[in-house]
Amino acid sequence: MTATNPILSHLFLFLGRPAFIFGGSLFGVVFFRHLPEIHQGADLWLMFRRGLQLVASLFALFCVTLELERLWRALGGSQ
């Protein structure tokens, strides 16, 4: 038995879509801002760790977006 609440389901859908757009824009800002600063003396291990942290945080944001969309569908958004 699922309860249908269109306002709540639209709220979860609204929270899910801009969250993923924010993640994509964060990646773009970091990539285009810091890529020109790479030079011969750059600490590659530090760049690798920070890049891994960025990818992990974007993946976590993607998972949150999926869960918000599942909530939207569970509240009757797929009607």
PDB file with SEQRES, HELIX, SHEET and CRYST1 records, atoms N, CA, C and O in Angstrom:
SEQRES   1 A   79  MET THR ALA THR ASN PRO ILE LEU SER HIS LEU PHE LEU          
SEQRES   2 A   79  PHE LEU GLY ARG PRO ALA PHE ILE PHE GLY GLY SER LEU          
SEQRES   3 A   79  PHE GLY VAL VAL PHE PHE ARG HIS LEU PRO GLU ILE HIS          
SEQRES   4 A   79  GLN GLY ALA ASP LEU TRP LEU MET PHE ARG ARG GLY LEU          
SEQRES   5 A   79  GLN LEU VAL ALA SER LEU PHE ALA LEU PHE CYS VAL THR          
SEQRES   6 A   79  LEU GLU LEU GLU ARG LEU TRP ARG ALA LEU GLY GLY SER          
SEQRES   7 A   79  GLN                                                          
HELIX    1 AA1 PRO A    6  HIS A   34  1                                  29    
HELIX    2 AA2 LEU A   35  GLU A   37  5                                   3    
HELIX    3 AA3 LEU A   44  TRP A   72  1                                  29    
HELIX    4 AA4 ARG A   73  GLY A   77  3                                   5    
CRYST1    1.000    1.000    1.000  90.00  90.00  90.00 P 1           1          
ATOM      1  N   MET A   1       0.845  -1.183   0.000  1.00  0.00           N  
ATOM      2  CA  MET A   1       0.000   0.000   0.000  1.00  0.00           C  
ATOM      3  C   MET A   1       0.882   1.234   0.000  1.00  0.00           C  
ATOM      4  O   MET A   1       1.716   1.405   0.889  1.00  0.00           O  
ATOM      5  N   THR A   2       0.705   2.080  -0.973  1.00  0.00           N  
ATOM      6  CA  THR A   2       1.495   3.298  -1.047  1.00  0.00           C  
ATOM      7  C   THR A   2       0.586   4.495  -0.883  1.00  0.00           C  
ATOM      8  O   THR A   2      -0.527   4.541  -1.407  1.00  0.00           O  
ATOM      9  N   ALA A   3       1.083   5.442  -0.153  1.00  0.00           N  
ATOM     10  CA  ALA A   3       0.339   6.683   0.029  1.00  0.00           C  
ATOM     11  C   ALA A   3       0.744   7.652  -1.075  1.00  0.00           C  
ATOM     12  O   ALA A   3       1.924   7.771  -1.404  1.00  0.00           O  
ATOM     13  N   THR A   4      -0.215   8.326  -1.631  1.00  0.00           N  
ATOM     14  CA  THR A   4       0.093   9.287  -2.677  1.00  0.00           C  
ATOM     15  C   THR A   4      -0.012  10.687  -2.100  1.00  0.00           C  
ATOM     16  O   THR A   4      -1.051  11.091  -1.578  1.00  0.00           O  
ATOM     17  N   ASN A   5       1.060  11.396  -2.206  1.00  0.00           N  
ATOM     18  CA  ASN A   5       1.116  12.772  -1.775  1.00  0.00           C  
ATOM     19  C   ASN A   5       1.857  13.553  -2.856  1.00  0.00           C  
ATOM     20  O   ASN A   5       3.088  13.562  -2.866  1.00  0.00           O  
ATOM     21  N   PRO A   6       1.142  14.203  -3.758  1.00  0.00           N  
ATOM     22  CA  PRO A   6       1.807  14.845  -4.900  1.00  0.00           C  
ATOM     23  C   PRO A   6       2.749  15.973  -4.496  1.00  0.00           C  
ATOM     24  O   PRO A   6       3.772  16.180  -5.149  1.00  0.00           O  
ATOM     25  N   ILE A   7       2.431  16.690  -3.458  1.00  0.00           N  
ATOM     26  CA  ILE A   7       3.303  17.804  -3.049  1.00  0.00           C  
ATOM     27  C   ILE A   7       4.632  17.264  -2.533  1.00  0.00           C  
ATOM     28  O   ILE A   7       5.694  17.771  -2.894  1.00  0.00           O  
ATOM     29  N   LEU A   8       4.573  16.235  -1.687  1.00  0.00           N  
ATOM     30  CA  LEU A   8       5.801  15.656  -1.150  1.00  0.00           C  
ATOM     31  C   LEU A   8       6.616  14.962  -2.235  1.00  0.00           C  
ATOM     32  O   LEU A   8       7.844  15.045  -2.234  1.00  0.00           O  
ATOM     33  N   SER A   9       5.951  14.283  -3.151  1.00  0.00           N  
ATOM     34  CA  SER A   9       6.692  13.614  -4.221  1.00  0.00           C  
ATOM     35  C   SER A   9       7.369  14.630  -5.144  1.00  0.00           C  
ATOM     36  O   SER A   9       8.488  14.394  -5.600  1.00  0.00           O  
ATOM     37  N   HIS A  10       6.717  15.739  -5.421  1.00  0.00           N  
ATOM     38  CA  HIS A  10       7.343  16.780  -6.239  1.00  0.00           C  
ATOM     39  C   HIS A  10       8.484  17.464  -5.486  1.00  0.00           C  
ATOM     40  O   HIS A  10       9.456  17.902  -6.103  1.00  0.00           O  
ATOM     41  N   LEU A  11       8.379  17.558  -4.183  1.00  0.00           N  
ATOM     42  CA  LEU A  11       9.467  18.134  -3.391  1.00  0.00           C  
ATOM     43  C   LEU A  11      10.711  17.258  -3.481  1.00  0.00           C  
ATOM     44  O   LEU A  11      11.816  17.776  -3.644  1.00  0.00           O  
ATOM     45  N   PHE A  12      10.550  15.941  -3.377  1.00  0.00           N  
ATOM     46  CA  PHE A  12      11.701  15.046  -3.490  1.00  0.00           C  
ATOM     47  C   PHE A  12      12.288  15.079  -4.900  1.00  0.00           C  
ATOM     48  O   PHE A  12      13.507  15.011  -5.055  1.00  0.00           O  
ATOM     49  N   LEU A  13      11.468  15.177  -5.906  1.00  0.00           N  
ATOM     50  CA  LEU A  13      11.963  15.281  -7.270  1.00  0.00           C  
ATOM     51  C   LEU A  13      12.719  16.593  -7.467  1.00  0.00           C  
ATOM     52  O   LEU A  13      13.759  16.625  -8.126  1.00  0.00           O  
ATOM     53  N   PHE A  14      12.193  17.669  -6.893  1.00  0.00           N  
ATOM     54  CA  PHE A  14      12.860  18.967  -6.982  1.00  0.00           C  
ATOM     55  C   PHE A  14      14.217  18.937  -6.282  1.00  0.00           C  
ATOM     56  O   PHE A  14      15.175  19.523  -6.786  1.00  0.00           O  
ATOM     57  N   LEU A  15      14.320  18.278  -5.149  1.00  0.00           N  
ATOM     58  CA  LEU A  15      15.586  18.200  -4.433  1.00  0.00           C  
ATOM     59  C   LEU A  15      16.590  17.311  -5.152  1.00  0.00           C  
ATOM     60  O   LEU A  15      17.796  17.536  -5.048  1.00  0.00           O  
ATOM     61  N   GLY A  16      16.120  16.317  -5.871  1.00  0.00           N  
ATOM     62  CA  GLY A  16      17.017  15.394  -6.544  1.00  0.00           C  
ATOM     63  C   GLY A  16      17.667  15.953  -7.793  1.00  0.00           C  
ATOM     64  O   GLY A  16      18.855  15.728  -8.025  1.00  0.00           O  
ATOM     65  N   ARG A  17      16.923  16.666  -8.585  1.00  0.00           N  
ATOM     66  CA  ARG A  17      17.467  17.159  -9.857  1.00  0.00           C  
ATOM     67  C   ARG A  17      18.526  18.250  -9.676  1.00  0.00           C  
ATOM     68  O   ARG A  17      19.604  18.124 -10.255  1.00  0.00           O  
ATOM     69  N   PRO A  18      18.279  19.306  -8.908  1.00  0.00           N  
ATOM     70  CA  PRO A  18      19.328  20.320  -8.751  1.00  0.00           C  
ATOM     71  C   PRO A  18      20.555  19.813  -8.012  1.00  0.00           C  
ATOM     72  O   PRO A  18      21.646  20.351  -8.201  1.00  0.00           O  
ATOM     73  N   ALA A  19      20.407  18.794  -7.177  1.00  0.00           N  
ATOM     74  CA  ALA A  19      21.564  18.253  -6.470  1.00  0.00           C  
ATOM     75  C   ALA A  19      22.570  17.679  -7.459  1.00  0.00           C  
ATOM     76  O   ALA A  19      23.773  17.885  -7.299  1.00  0.00           O  
ATOM     77  N   PHE A  20      22.105  16.967  -8.469  1.00  0.00           N  
ATOM     78  CA  PHE A  20      23.020  16.397  -9.449  1.00  0.00           C  
ATOM     79  C   PHE A  20      23.602  17.488 -10.349  1.00  0.00           C  
ATOM     80  O   PHE A  20      24.763  17.402 -10.749  1.00  0.00           O  
ATOM     81  N   ILE A  21      22.824  18.493 -10.666  1.00  0.00           N  
ATOM     82  CA  ILE A  21      23.340  19.621 -11.453  1.00  0.00           C  
ATOM     83  C   ILE A  21      24.431  20.348 -10.670  1.00  0.00           C  
ATOM     84  O   ILE A  21      25.439  20.762 -11.242  1.00  0.00           O  
ATOM     85  N   PHE A  22      24.228  20.503  -9.357  1.00  0.00           N  
ATOM     86  CA  PHE A  22      25.251  21.125  -8.513  1.00  0.00           C  
ATOM     87  C   PHE A  22      26.536  20.315  -8.534  1.00  0.00           C  
ATOM     88  O   PHE A  22      27.627  20.884  -8.586  1.00  0.00           O  
ATOM     89  N   GLY A  23      26.421  18.997  -8.495  1.00  0.00           N  
ATOM     90  CA  GLY A  23      27.611  18.152  -8.539  1.00  0.00           C  
ATOM     91  C   GLY A  23      28.366  18.295  -9.845  1.00  0.00           C  
ATOM     92  O   GLY A  23      29.596  18.353  -9.848  1.00  0.00           O  
ATOM     93  N   GLY A  24      27.652  18.354 -10.944  1.00  0.00           N  
ATOM     94  CA  GLY A  24      28.302  18.539 -12.243  1.00  0.00           C  
ATOM     95  C   GLY A  24      28.982  19.890 -12.365  1.00  0.00           C  
ATOM     96  O   GLY A  24      30.070  19.996 -12.931  1.00  0.00           O  
ATOM     97  N   SER A  25      28.348  20.911 -11.841  1.00  0.00           N  
ATOM     98  CA  SER A  25      28.970  22.237 -11.896  1.00  0.00           C  
ATOM     99  C   SER A  25      30.174  22.315 -10.968  1.00  0.00           C  
ATOM    100  O   SER A  25      31.151  22.994 -11.284  1.00  0.00           O  
ATOM    101  N   LEU A  26      30.124  21.631  -9.827  1.00  0.00           N  
ATOM    102  CA  LEU A  26      31.280  21.584  -8.927  1.00  0.00           C  
ATOM    103  C   LEU A  26      32.464  20.926  -9.620  1.00  0.00           C  
ATOM    104  O   LEU A  26      33.593  21.406  -9.516  1.00  0.00           O  
ATOM    105  N   PHE A  27      32.211  19.831 -10.325  1.00  0.00           N  
ATOM    106  CA  PHE A  27      33.290  19.178 -11.063  1.00  0.00           C  
ATOM    107  C   PHE A  27      33.859  20.111 -12.122  1.00  0.00           C  
ATOM    108  O   PHE A  27      35.076  20.198 -12.282  1.00  0.00           O  
ATOM    109  N   GLY A  28      32.986  20.812 -12.851  1.00  0.00           N  
ATOM    110  CA  GLY A  28      33.454  21.726 -13.887  1.00  0.00           C  
ATOM    111  C   GLY A  28      34.307  22.855 -13.331  1.00  0.00           C  
ATOM    112  O   GLY A  28      35.329  23.212 -13.917  1.00  0.00           O  
ATOM    113  N   VAL A  29      33.896  23.410 -12.218  1.00  0.00           N  
ATOM    114  CA  VAL A  29      34.662  24.502 -11.607  1.00  0.00           C  
ATOM    115  C   VAL A  29      36.031  24.002 -11.157  1.00  0.00           C  
ATOM    116  O   VAL A  29      37.044  24.650 -11.423  1.00  0.00           O  
ATOM    117  N   VAL A  30      36.070  22.863 -10.481  1.00  0.00           N  
ATOM    118  CA  VAL A  30      37.350  22.331 -10.005  1.00  0.00           C  
ATOM    119  C   VAL A  30      38.245  21.965 -11.186  1.00  0.00           C  
ATOM    120  O   VAL A  30      39.438  22.269 -11.177  1.00  0.00           O  
ATOM    121  N   PHE A  31      37.685  21.321 -12.191  1.00  0.00           N  
ATOM    122  CA  PHE A  31      38.484  20.869 -13.324  1.00  0.00           C  
ATOM    123  C   PHE A  31      39.058  22.046 -14.108  1.00  0.00           C  
ATOM    124  O   PHE A  31      40.257  22.073 -14.388  1.00  0.00           O  
ATOM    125  N   PHE A  32      38.226  23.012 -14.463  1.00  0.00           N  
ATOM    126  CA  PHE A  32      38.706  24.127 -15.284  1.00  0.00           C  
ATOM    127  C   PHE A  32      39.487  25.161 -14.492  1.00  0.00           C  
ATOM    128  O   PHE A  32      40.278  25.910 -15.066  1.00  0.00           O  
ATOM    129  N   ARG A  33      39.278  25.214 -13.198  1.00  0.00           N  
ATOM    130  CA  ARG A  33      40.016  26.185 -12.385  1.00  0.00           C  
ATOM    131  C   ARG A  33      41.420  25.701 -12.078  1.00  0.00           C  
ATOM    132  O   ARG A  33      42.365  26.489 -12.116  1.00  0.00           O  
ATOM    133  N   HIS A  34      41.576  24.413 -11.771  1.00  0.00           N  
ATOM    134  CA  HIS A  34      42.860  23.914 -11.305  1.00  0.00           C  
ATOM    135  C   HIS A  34      43.669  23.178 -12.358  1.00  0.00           C  
ATOM    136  O   HIS A  34      44.855  22.929 -12.140  1.00  0.00           O  
ATOM    137  N   LEU A  35      43.082  22.821 -13.481  1.00  0.00           N  
ATOM    138  CA  LEU A  35      43.840  22.128 -14.521  1.00  0.00           C  
ATOM    139  C   LEU A  35      44.973  22.984 -15.098  1.00  0.00           C  
ATOM    140  O   LEU A  35      46.055  22.447 -15.332  1.00  0.00           O  
ATOM    141  N   PRO A  36      44.782  24.286 -15.340  1.00  0.00           N  
ATOM    142  CA  PRO A  36      45.903  25.078 -15.875  1.00  0.00           C  
ATOM    143  C   PRO A  36      47.065  25.242 -14.898  1.00  0.00           C  
ATOM    144  O   PRO A  36      48.156  25.631 -15.316  1.00  0.00           O  
ATOM    145  N   GLU A  37      46.866  24.956 -13.610  1.00  0.00           N  
ATOM    146  CA  GLU A  37      47.934  25.135 -12.631  1.00  0.00           C  
ATOM    147  C   GLU A  37      48.891  23.951 -12.558  1.00  0.00           C  
ATOM    148  O   GLU A  37      49.884  24.001 -11.833  1.00  0.00           O  
ATOM    149  N   ILE A  38      48.601  22.890 -13.302  1.00  0.00           N  
ATOM    150  CA  ILE A  38      49.471  21.714 -13.266  1.00  0.00           C  
ATOM    151  C   ILE A  38      50.781  22.056 -13.971  1.00  0.00           C  
ATOM    152  O   ILE A  38      50.785  22.549 -15.099  1.00  0.00           O  
ATOM    153  N   HIS A  39      51.866  21.793 -13.303  1.00  0.00           N  
ATOM    154  CA  HIS A  39      53.190  22.070 -13.864  1.00  0.00           C  
ATOM    155  C   HIS A  39      54.136  20.955 -13.430  1.00  0.00           C  
ATOM    156  O   HIS A  39      53.700  19.989 -12.804  1.00  0.00           O  
ATOM    157  N   GLN A  40      55.384  21.068 -13.744  1.00  0.00           N  
ATOM    158  CA  GLN A  40      56.361  20.007 -13.472  1.00  0.00           C  
ATOM    159  C   GLN A  40      56.510  19.722 -11.982  1.00  0.00           C  
ATOM    160  O   GLN A  40      56.699  18.566 -11.605  1.00  0.00           O  
ATOM    161  N   GLY A  41      56.434  20.719 -11.137  1.00  0.00           N  
ATOM    162  CA  GLY A  41      56.657  20.529  -9.704  1.00  0.00           C  
ATOM    163  C   GLY A  41      55.403  20.182  -8.929  1.00  0.00           C  
ATOM    164  O   GLY A  41      55.407  20.241  -7.699  1.00  0.00           O  
ATOM    165  N   ALA A  42      54.340  19.826  -9.608  1.00  0.00           N  
ATOM    166  CA  ALA A  42      53.084  19.528  -8.921  1.00  0.00           C  
ATOM    167  C   ALA A  42      53.184  18.200  -8.171  1.00  0.00           C  
ATOM    168  O   ALA A  42      53.813  17.254  -8.646  1.00  0.00           O  
ATOM    169  N   ASP A  43      52.569  18.142  -7.020  1.00  0.00           N  
ATOM    170  CA  ASP A  43      52.536  16.928  -6.220  1.00  0.00           C  
ATOM    171  C   ASP A  43      51.459  16.006  -6.783  1.00  0.00           C  
ATOM    172  O   ASP A  43      50.268  16.202  -6.542  1.00  0.00           O  
ATOM    173  N   LEU A  44      51.895  14.999  -7.534  1.00  0.00           N  
ATOM    174  CA  LEU A  44      50.956  14.115  -8.213  1.00  0.00           C  
ATOM    175  C   LEU A  44      50.155  13.271  -7.224  1.00  0.00           C  
ATOM    176  O   LEU A  44      48.978  13.001  -7.463  1.00  0.00           O  
ATOM    177  N   TRP A  45      50.766  12.855  -6.125  1.00  0.00           N  
ATOM    178  CA  TRP A  45      50.051  12.052  -5.141  1.00  0.00           C  
ATOM    179  C   TRP A  45      48.923  12.860  -4.501  1.00  0.00           C  
ATOM    180  O   TRP A  45      47.828  12.338  -4.294  1.00  0.00           O  
ATOM    181  N   LEU A  46      49.183  14.128  -4.186  1.00  0.00           N  
ATOM    182  CA  LEU A  46      48.152  14.997  -3.611  1.00  0.00           C  
ATOM    183  C   LEU A  46      47.026  15.243  -4.618  1.00  0.00           C  
ATOM    184  O   LEU A  46      45.851  15.237  -4.253  1.00  0.00           O  
ATOM    185  N   MET A  47      47.387  15.458  -5.876  1.00  0.00           N  
ATOM    186  CA  MET A  47      46.364  15.660  -6.904  1.00  0.00           C  
ATOM    187  C   MET A  47      45.523  14.405  -7.083  1.00  0.00           C  
ATOM    188  O   MET A  47      44.312  14.501  -7.282  1.00  0.00           O  
ATOM    189  N   PHE A  48      46.136  13.240  -7.017  1.00  0.00           N  
ATOM    190  CA  PHE A  48      45.405  11.991  -7.153  1.00  0.00           C  
ATOM    191  C   PHE A  48      44.427  11.811  -5.992  1.00  0.00           C  
ATOM    192  O   PHE A  48      43.273  11.435  -6.200  1.00  0.00           O  
ATOM    193  N   ARG A  49      44.888  12.079  -4.775  1.00  0.00           N  
ATOM    194  CA  ARG A  49      44.011  11.936  -3.604  1.00  0.00           C  
ATOM    195  C   ARG A  49      42.836  12.904  -3.664  1.00  0.00           C  
ATOM    196  O   ARG A  49      41.697  12.525  -3.390  1.00  0.00           O  
ATOM    197  N   ARG A  50      43.112  14.140  -4.020  1.00  0.00           N  
ATOM    198  CA  ARG A  50      42.025  15.126  -4.113  1.00  0.00           C  
ATOM    199  C   ARG A  50      41.063  14.794  -5.254  1.00  0.00           C  
ATOM    200  O   ARG A  50      39.854  14.986  -5.118  1.00  0.00           O  
ATOM    201  N   GLY A  51      41.579  14.307  -6.358  1.00  0.00           N  
ATOM    202  CA  GLY A  51      40.709  13.893  -7.450  1.00  0.00           C  
ATOM    203  C   GLY A  51      39.843  12.715  -7.056  1.00  0.00           C  
ATOM    204  O   GLY A  51      38.672  12.642  -7.428  1.00  0.00           O  
ATOM    205  N   LEU A  52      40.421  11.790  -6.301  1.00  0.00           N  
ATOM    206  CA  LEU A  52      39.653  10.648  -5.812  1.00  0.00           C  
ATOM    207  C   LEU A  52      38.564  11.096  -4.840  1.00  0.00           C  
ATOM    208  O   LEU A  52      37.454  10.564  -4.862  1.00  0.00           O  
ATOM    209  N   GLN A  53      38.874  12.062  -3.997  1.00  0.00           N  
ATOM    210  CA  GLN A  53      37.864  12.609  -3.079  1.00  0.00           C  
ATOM    211  C   GLN A  53      36.738  13.289  -3.846  1.00  0.00           C  
ATOM    212  O   GLN A  53      35.570  13.161  -3.480  1.00  0.00           O  
ATOM    213  N   LEU A  54      37.079  14.004  -4.898  1.00  0.00           N  
ATOM    214  CA  LEU A  54      36.064  14.671  -5.709  1.00  0.00           C  
ATOM    215  C   LEU A  54      35.158  13.651  -6.390  1.00  0.00           C  
ATOM    216  O   LEU A  54      33.939  13.819  -6.400  1.00  0.00           O  
ATOM    217  N   VAL A  55      35.733  12.607  -6.955  1.00  0.00           N  
ATOM    218  CA  VAL A  55      34.939  11.573  -7.616  1.00  0.00           C  
ATOM    219  C   VAL A  55      34.058  10.856  -6.596  1.00  0.00           C  
ATOM    220  O   VAL A  55      32.900  10.555  -6.884  1.00  0.00           O  
ATOM    221  N   ALA A  56      34.593  10.581  -5.411  1.00  0.00           N  
ATOM    222  CA  ALA A  56      33.810   9.911  -4.370  1.00  0.00           C  
ATOM    223  C   ALA A  56      32.647  10.788  -3.910  1.00  0.00           C  
ATOM    224  O   ALA A  56      31.547  10.287  -3.681  1.00  0.00           O  
ATOM    225  N   SER A  57      32.881  12.081  -3.776  1.00  0.00           N  
ATOM    226  CA  SER A  57      31.790  12.966  -3.354  1.00  0.00           C  
ATOM    227  C   SER A  57      30.744  13.117  -4.454  1.00  0.00           C  
ATOM    228  O   SER A  57      29.555  13.214  -4.152  1.00  0.00           O  
ATOM    229  N   LEU A  58      31.151  13.139  -5.710  1.00  0.00           N  
ATOM    230  CA  LEU A  58      30.182  13.190  -6.807  1.00  0.00           C  
ATOM    231  C   LEU A  58      29.368  11.904  -6.874  1.00  0.00           C  
ATOM    232  O   LEU A  58      28.172  11.945  -7.164  1.00  0.00           O  
ATOM    233  N   PHE A  59      30.001  10.762  -6.608  1.00  0.00           N  
ATOM    234  CA  PHE A  59      29.276   9.499  -6.595  1.00  0.00           C  
ATOM    235  C   PHE A  59      28.284   9.463  -5.434  1.00  0.00           C  
ATOM    236  O   PHE A  59      27.170   8.962  -5.588  1.00  0.00           O  
ATOM    237  N   ALA A  60      28.677   9.986  -4.281  1.00  0.00           N  
ATOM    238  CA  ALA A  60      27.754  10.046  -3.143  1.00  0.00           C  
ATOM    239  C   ALA A  60      26.568  10.946  -3.462  1.00  0.00           C  
ATOM    240  O   ALA A  60      25.434  10.627  -3.105  1.00  0.00           O  
ATOM    241  N   LEU A  61      26.817  12.052  -4.120  1.00  0.00           N  
ATOM    242  CA  LEU A  61      25.730  12.946  -4.513  1.00  0.00           C  
ATOM    243  C   LEU A  61      24.812  12.271  -5.533  1.00  0.00           C  
ATOM    244  O   LEU A  61      23.597  12.468  -5.497  1.00  0.00           O  
ATOM    245  N   PHE A  62      25.376  11.486  -6.428  1.00  0.00           N  
ATOM    246  CA  PHE A  62      24.584  10.719  -7.378  1.00  0.00           C  
ATOM    247  C   PHE A  62      23.689   9.712  -6.660  1.00  0.00           C  
ATOM    248  O   PHE A  62      22.522   9.551  -7.017  1.00  0.00           O  
ATOM    249  N   CYS A  63      24.232   9.037  -5.649  1.00  0.00           N  
ATOM    250  CA  CYS A  63      23.442   8.067  -4.883  1.00  0.00           C  
ATOM    251  C   CYS A  63      22.303   8.751  -4.142  1.00  0.00           C  
ATOM    252  O   CYS A  63      21.198   8.213  -4.072  1.00  0.00           O  
ATOM    253  N   VAL A  64      22.559   9.926  -3.590  1.00  0.00           N  
ATOM    254  CA  VAL A  64      21.500  10.681  -2.905  1.00  0.00           C  
ATOM    255  C   VAL A  64      20.413  11.066  -3.904  1.00  0.00           C  
ATOM    256  O   VAL A  64      19.225  10.996  -3.591  1.00  0.00           O  
ATOM    257  N   THR A  65      20.815  11.467  -5.091  1.00  0.00           N  
ATOM    258  CA  THR A  65      19.845  11.831  -6.124  1.00  0.00           C  
ATOM    259  C   THR A  65      18.977  10.635  -6.504  1.00  0.00           C  
ATOM    260  O   THR A  65      17.766  10.779  -6.674  1.00  0.00           O  
ATOM    261  N   LEU A  66      19.582   9.462  -6.637  1.00  0.00           N  
ATOM    262  CA  LEU A  66      18.804   8.257  -6.945  1.00  0.00           C  
ATOM    263  C   LEU A  66      17.813   7.935  -5.840  1.00  0.00           C  
ATOM    264  O   LEU A  66      16.673   7.560  -6.116  1.00  0.00           O  
ATOM    265  N   GLU A  67      18.238   8.077  -4.595  1.00  0.00           N  
ATOM    266  CA  GLU A  67      17.335   7.785  -3.483  1.00  0.00           C  
ATOM    267  C   GLU A  67      16.173   8.782  -3.428  1.00  0.00           C  
ATOM    268  O   GLU A  67      15.045   8.401  -3.116  1.00  0.00           O  
ATOM    269  N   LEU A  68      16.443  10.048  -3.729  1.00  0.00           N  
ATOM    270  CA  LEU A  68      15.364  11.032  -3.757  1.00  0.00           C  
ATOM    271  C   LEU A  68      14.371  10.719  -4.870  1.00  0.00           C  
ATOM    272  O   LEU A  68      13.166  10.893  -4.689  1.00  0.00           O  
ATOM    273  N   GLU A  69      14.862  10.259  -6.018  1.00  0.00           N  
ATOM    274  CA  GLU A  69      13.954   9.889  -7.099  1.00  0.00           C  
ATOM    275  C   GLU A  69      13.161   8.629  -6.756  1.00  0.00           C  
ATOM    276  O   GLU A  69      12.011   8.495  -7.174  1.00  0.00           O  
ATOM    277  N   ARG A  70      13.756   7.703  -6.003  1.00  0.00           N  
ATOM    278  CA  ARG A  70      13.014   6.527  -5.553  1.00  0.00           C  
ATOM    279  C   ARG A  70      11.909   6.918  -4.578  1.00  0.00           C  
ATOM    280  O   ARG A  70      10.810   6.364  -4.612  1.00  0.00           O  
ATOM    281  N   LEU A  71      12.212   7.873  -3.717  1.00  0.00           N  
ATOM    282  CA  LEU A  71      11.173   8.384  -2.823  1.00  0.00           C  
ATOM    283  C   LEU A  71      10.048   9.028  -3.615  1.00  0.00           C  
ATOM    284  O   LEU A  71       8.875   8.874  -3.277  1.00  0.00           O  
ATOM    285  N   TRP A  72      10.406   9.744  -4.666  1.00  0.00           N  
ATOM    286  CA  TRP A  72       9.403  10.391  -5.516  1.00  0.00           C  
ATOM    287  C   TRP A  72       8.489   9.340  -6.137  1.00  0.00           C  
ATOM    288  O   TRP A  72       7.268   9.497  -6.152  1.00  0.00           O  
ATOM    289  N   ARG A  73       9.094   8.260  -6.652  1.00  0.00           N  
ATOM    290  CA  ARG A  73       8.295   7.197  -7.255  1.00  0.00           C  
ATOM    291  C   ARG A  73       7.444   6.473  -6.215  1.00  0.00           C  
ATOM    292  O   ARG A  73       6.312   6.084  -6.503  1.00  0.00           O  
ATOM    293  N   ALA A  74       7.978   6.293  -5.017  1.00  0.00           N  
ATOM    294  CA  ALA A  74       7.231   5.592  -3.973  1.00  0.00           C  
ATOM    295  C   ALA A  74       6.047   6.406  -3.478  1.00  0.00           C  
ATOM    296  O   ALA A  74       5.057   5.843  -3.010  1.00  0.00           O  
ATOM    297  N   LEU A  75       6.142   7.716  -3.577  1.00  0.00           N  
ATOM    298  CA  LEU A  75       5.042   8.575  -3.115  1.00  0.00           C  
ATOM    299  C   LEU A  75       4.015   8.849  -4.218  1.00  0.00           C  
ATOM    300  O   LEU A  75       3.146   9.706  -4.061  1.00  0.00           O  
ATOM    301  N   GLY A  76       4.113   8.145  -5.297  1.00  0.00           N  
ATOM    302  CA  GLY A  76       3.103   8.269  -6.334  1.00  0.00           C  
ATOM    303  C   GLY A  76       3.490   9.139  -7.493  1.00  0.00           C  
ATOM    304  O   GLY A  76       2.618   9.590  -8.236  1.00  0.00           O  
ATOM    305  N   GLY A  77       4.762   9.390  -7.676  1.00  0.00           N  
ATOM    306  CA  GLY A  77       5.194  10.225  -8.773  1.00  0.00           C  
ATOM    307  C   GLY A  77       5.183   9.536 -10.115  1.00  0.00           C  
ATOM    308  O   GLY A  77       5.273  10.208 -11.142  1.00  0.00           O  
ATOM    309  N   SER A  78       5.074   8.209 -10.148  1.00  0.00           N  
ATOM    310  CA  SER A  78       5.114   7.489 -11.430  1.00  0.00           C  
ATOM    311  C   SER A  78       3.744   7.228 -12.000  1.00  0.00           C  
ATOM    312  O   SER A  78       3.604   6.393 -12.894  1.00  0.00           O  
ATOM    313  N   GLN A  79       2.736   7.908 -11.518  1.00  0.00           N  
ATOM    314  CA  GLN A  79       1.366   7.708 -12.004  1.00  0.00           C  
ATOM    315  C   GLN A  79       1.154   8.354 -13.340  1.00  0.00           C  
ATOM    316  O   GLN A  79       0.058   8.283 -13.895  1.00  0.00           O  
TER     317      GLN A  79                                                      
END                                                                             
